[in-house]
Amino acid sequence: MSNPAPDAKAIRALSAGAEALRNLIRTGAEVLEVSKQAADIIIPELVVRTISDEEVADMRRRQRAENGDLDDADLALMKESLADESAEGELVVESDE
């Protein structure tokens, strides 16, 4: 097979470029159509704000009450007992034997 004339190579390159441009335009039109449809949908507003330490503590108290978790006094006792155990220097070693 012989080499095509330079003009044929240029025509093929232009054809490939035109096809790529056609695909780009089609993709852009599809995106714009989606944007037009999305504009009709009411998107809920997301409010982001910083909450205070008091609000955090209140949320945690309510969560503990709902879940039946330990209250602050129980947690303090548990931490104290864990601190006592670690102060005694107990070491637990697990082995496969």
C-alpha positions as YAML, in Angstrom:
chain: A
units: angstrom
residues:
- id: 1
  name: MET
  ca: [0.00, 0.00, 0.00]
- id: 2
  name: SER
  ca: [1.42, 3.38, -0.88]
- id: 3
  name: ASN
  ca: [1.60, 6.40, 1.38]
- id: 4
  name: PRO
  ca: [-1.39, 8.67, 1.04]
- id: 5
  name: ALA
  ca: [-0.83, 12.10, -0.38]
- id: 6
  name: PRO
  ca: [-0.17, 14.84, 2.22]
- id: 7
  name: ASP
  ca: [-3.53, 16.35, 1.42]
- id: 8
  name: ALA
  ca: [-5.26, 13.10, 2.41]
- id: 9
  name: LYS
  ca: [-3.41, 13.07, 5.75]
- id: 10
  name: ALA
  ca: [-4.51, 16.63, 6.42]
- id: 11
  name: ILE
  ca: [-8.10, 15.77, 5.52]
- id: 12
  name: ARG
  ca: [-8.08, 12.79, 7.92]
- id: 13
  name: ALA
  ca: [-6.62, 14.96, 10.69]
- id: 14
  name: LEU
  ca: [-9.28, 17.61, 10.11]
- id: 15
  name: SER
  ca: [-11.97, 14.94, 10.08]
- id: 16
  name: ALA
  ca: [-10.75, 13.53, 13.41]
- id: 17
  name: GLY
  ca: [-10.63, 17.04, 14.88]
- id: 18
  name: ALA
  ca: [-14.13, 17.79, 13.65]
- id: 19
  name: GLU
  ca: [-15.42, 14.58, 15.23]
- id: 20
  name: ALA
  ca: [-13.77, 15.48, 18.55]
- id: 21
  name: LEU
  ca: [-15.29, 18.96, 18.40]
- id: 22
  name: ARG
  ca: [-18.72, 17.47, 17.61]
- id: 23
  name: ASN
  ca: [-18.43, 15.18, 20.65]
- id: 24
  name: LEU
  ca: [-17.36, 18.10, 22.85]
- id: 25
  name: ILE
  ca: [-20.31, 20.22, 21.73]
- id: 26
  name: ARG
  ca: [-22.74, 17.31, 22.29]
- id: 27
  name: THR
  ca: [-21.36, 16.70, 25.78]
- id: 28
  name: GLY
  ca: [-21.61, 20.41, 26.59]
- id: 29
  name: ALA
  ca: [-25.23, 20.49, 25.43]
- id: 30
  name: GLU
  ca: [-26.05, 17.47, 27.63]
- id: 31
  name: VAL
  ca: [-24.47, 19.16, 30.64]
- id: 32
  name: LEU
  ca: [-26.38, 22.38, 30.01]
- id: 33
  name: GLU
  ca: [-29.63, 20.44, 29.68]
- id: 34
  name: VAL
  ca: [-28.99, 18.83, 33.06]
- id: 35
  name: SER
  ca: [-28.25, 22.27, 34.52]
- id: 36
  name: LYS
  ca: [-31.54, 23.62, 33.14]
- id: 37
  name: GLN
  ca: [-33.45, 20.73, 34.70]
- id: 38
  name: ALA
  ca: [-31.61, 21.12, 38.00]
- id: 39
  name: ALA
  ca: [-32.48, 24.82, 38.10]
- id: 40
  name: ASP
  ca: [-36.16, 23.87, 38.39]
- id: 41
  name: ILE
  ca: [-35.52, 21.72, 41.47]
- id: 42
  name: ILE
  ca: [-35.59, 23.48, 44.81]
- id: 43
  name: ILE
  ca: [-32.40, 22.58, 46.64]
- id: 44
  name: PRO
  ca: [-32.61, 22.71, 50.43]
- id: 45
  name: GLU
  ca: [-30.31, 25.15, 52.18]
- id: 46
  name: LEU
  ca: [-27.59, 23.71, 54.38]
- id: 47
  name: VAL
  ca: [-26.84, 25.92, 57.36]
- id: 48
  name: VAL
  ca: [-23.37, 25.54, 58.85]
- id: 49
  name: ARG
  ca: [-22.52, 27.23, 62.11]
- id: 50
  name: THR
  ca: [-20.25, 26.85, 65.10]
- id: 51
  name: ILE
  ca: [-21.92, 25.43, 68.17]
- id: 52
  name: SER
  ca: [-20.97, 26.45, 71.67]
- id: 53
  name: ASP
  ca: [-19.47, 24.20, 74.32]
- id: 54
  name: GLU
  ca: [-22.76, 24.35, 76.23]
- id: 55
  name: GLU
  ca: [-24.67, 23.13, 73.15]
- id: 56
  name: VAL
  ca: [-22.21, 20.26, 72.71]
- id: 57
  name: ALA
  ca: [-22.58, 19.25, 76.36]
- id: 58
  name: ASP
  ca: [-26.38, 19.42, 76.06]
- id: 59
  name: MET
  ca: [-26.35, 17.25, 72.92]
- id: 60
  name: ARG
  ca: [-24.14, 14.68, 74.62]
- id: 61
  name: ARG
  ca: [-26.42, 14.60, 77.69]
- id: 62
  name: ARG
  ca: [-29.46, 14.01, 75.47]
- id: 63
  name: GLN
  ca: [-27.65, 11.28, 73.50]
- id: 64
  name: ARG
  ca: [-26.64, 9.51, 76.70]
- id: 65
  name: ALA
  ca: [-30.21, 9.70, 78.00]
- id: 66
  name: GLU
  ca: [-31.61, 8.31, 74.72]
- id: 67
  name: ASN
  ca: [-29.04, 5.50, 74.51]
- id: 68
  name: GLY
  ca: [-29.04, 4.66, 78.21]
- id: 69
  name: ASP
  ca: [-25.30, 5.37, 78.41]
- id: 70
  name: LEU
  ca: [-23.34, 6.35, 81.49]
- id: 71
  name: ASP
  ca: [-23.77, 9.82, 82.94]
- id: 72
  name: ASP
  ca: [-20.89, 12.14, 83.85]
- id: 73
  name: ALA
  ca: [-20.61, 10.84, 87.43]
- id: 74
  name: ASP
  ca: [-20.43, 7.22, 86.24]
- id: 75
  name: LEU
  ca: [-17.81, 8.12, 83.66]
- id: 76
  name: ALA
  ca: [-15.71, 9.91, 86.29]
- id: 77
  name: LEU
  ca: [-15.85, 6.82, 88.54]
- id: 78
  name: MET
  ca: [-14.84, 4.58, 85.65]
- id: 79
  name: LYS
  ca: [-11.90, 6.82, 84.74]
- id: 80
  name: GLU
  ca: [-10.82, 6.91, 88.37]
- id: 81
  name: SER
  ca: [-10.90, 3.11, 88.67]
- id: 82
  name: LEU
  ca: [-8.94, 2.74, 85.43]
- id: 83
  name: ALA
  ca: [-6.34, 5.19, 86.71]
- id: 84
  name: ASP
  ca: [-6.08, 3.21, 89.98]
- id: 85
  name: GLU
  ca: [-5.58, -0.06, 88.08]
- id: 86
  name: SER
  ca: [-2.85, 1.41, 85.89]
- id: 87
  name: ALA
  ca: [-1.15, 2.90, 88.96]
- id: 88
  name: GLU
  ca: [-1.03, -0.58, 90.55]
- id: 89
  name: GLY
  ca: [1.06, -1.67, 87.59]
- id: 90
  name: GLU
  ca: [-1.03, -4.63, 86.54]
- id: 91
  name: LEU
  ca: [0.08, -6.04, 83.22]
- id: 92
  name: VAL
  ca: [-2.05, -8.41, 81.17]
- id: 93
  name: VAL
  ca: [-0.17, -10.56, 78.67]
- id: 94
  name: GLU
  ca: [-2.04, -12.63, 76.14]
- id: 95
  name: SER
  ca: [-0.45, -15.59, 74.45]
- id: 96
  name: ASP
  ca: [-1.53, -18.26, 72.00]
- id: 97
  name: GLU
  ca: [-0.41, -21.12, 74.29]
...
